Structures are given as structure tokens and as C-alpha cells.
Amino acid sequence: MASGEVQPILDALKTVAVALKEESIPFALAGGYAVYARGGADSRHDADIVIREEDAHRARTTLRGRDLEVVDPPEDWLFKVRHGGEQVDVIYHLAAGPVDAALLDRANEIRVDSVCMPVLSATDLLISKLLPMTEHYCDFSPVLSLIRSLREQVDAERVDRACAGNPFARAALGLARDLSLLPPKEEDHDRRVPAEGR
């Protein structure tokens, strides 16, 4: 993706992040920019920030005070911020559940262009990609791309625990293991070792 194509959305993202930082509102970068910030594939097509729901009102007030347009869509788990013709999604409820302090505490400060900001952990980014999968939305490509580019940063055991109840997520993880993108699950390894070799 050419730098000129991403600069307007990057400027919007930085504007929102700086406003939240200056008001000490806890947040973390998510979505494609977070993957890119962590050294993953260039997927800078969406700018997502996560905050706790209890901070949503203060965040809206802060951003409106910076002359940014804040839009409340029909969905009740996010609001949108518009800047320079671009849009940043501010999300407070993920498929894994409400954004909480523990999720934000696992984020790391990373420089995104000229601004240091918290970025979701690779493990949480992967979980956020896997859990929305249903029979109506089951695209493995972005998941495999994320795993391939960030696998050294992923806690596979925590991903397995988080996705245990979602058969589509488990299928994606199984495919990733068949492609040697993730280590085998411990119980799978035990089954593969002959009894005499244990």
C-alpha cells in the first residue's frame, strides 16, 4: 500500500490517539494498524481503537472538544470519529467481551509513525480475529496472514483457551497448525508420540 494512500487515515488515527492520551483516557490500538505496528503484514486499511465502555462518554466529549465529528452508528458497541474525510472506529465491546483493564494492560507502547501509543498484544489481536467467526463469516485468510506474520508474539495456549467454544475458530487454528504456523497443542503432541517413545 503506497504511503500516500495511508497518510490521511494515519493522521486521523494519530489525532484521536493524541487526544485520548492528553486526557489520560486508557486505550489501545487494534485492527490492521495494530498488526502493522507489531511488524505484521501491511493491512493498514482500518483504524480501530479500543477503550472501556465506562470511558466512552468522556472520550466522546474529549474528541468533540477537538472539533472532531463523533458519530453514533446503530451498533451499540462502538462509535466513529471522522477527521479529514477518514474514519476511526472507537470500540468498547469485542467478540471476546467488553474491553476491560486487563486487555488494555496487556498492550505495549509502540511508536506508530510519530506517536507512541499502546498497541494490543498479538495474542489479543488474534483472538479478536478468531472469535467473530460464524457460519456466515468464516474467512481464514486474514487469520492465517496474522498468524504467519506475528506467530513469535502469540501465546498459542491462551488463544486455544479463549477459542475453545467456537468451532470455526478451532478449525482456523487447526489449519494453522497443519501449516506449521503454530506449535501443536500439547495433547496432540502426546497422542503423536508412540507409547514406547514416552
HELIX and SHEET records of a PDB file:
HELIX    1   1 SER A    3  GLU A   22  1                                  20    
HELIX    2   2 GLY A   31  ALA A   37  1                                   7    
HELIX    3   3 GLU A   53  ASP A   55  5                                   3    
HELIX    4   4 ALA A   56  GLY A   65  1                                  10    
HELIX    5   5 ALA A  101  ASP A  105  1                                   5    
HELIX    6   6 ALA A  122  LEU A  130  1                                   9    
HELIX    7   7 SER A  141  LEU A  150  1                                  10    
HELIX    8   8 ARG A  151  GLN A  153  5                                   3    
HELIX    9   9 ALA A  156  ALA A  162  1                                   7    
HELIX   10  10 PRO A  167  ASP A  178  1                                  12    
HELIX   11  11 GLU A  186  ARG A  192  1                                   7    
HELIX   12  12 ALA A  195  GLY A  197  5                                   3    
SHEET    1   A 5 ALA A  28  ALA A  30  0                                        
SHEET    2   A 5 ASP A  48  VAL A  50 -1                                        
SHEET    3   A 5 GLU A  86  ILE A  91  1                                        
SHEET    4   A 5 LEU A  78  HIS A  83 -1                                        
SHEET    5   A 5 GLU A  69  VAL A  71 -1                                        
SHEET    1   B 2 HIS A  93  LEU A  94  0                                        
SHEET    2   B 2 GLY A  97  PRO A  98 -1                                        
SHEET    1   C 2 ASN A 108  VAL A 112  0                                        
SHEET    2   C 2 VAL A 115  VAL A 119 -1                                        
END                                                                             
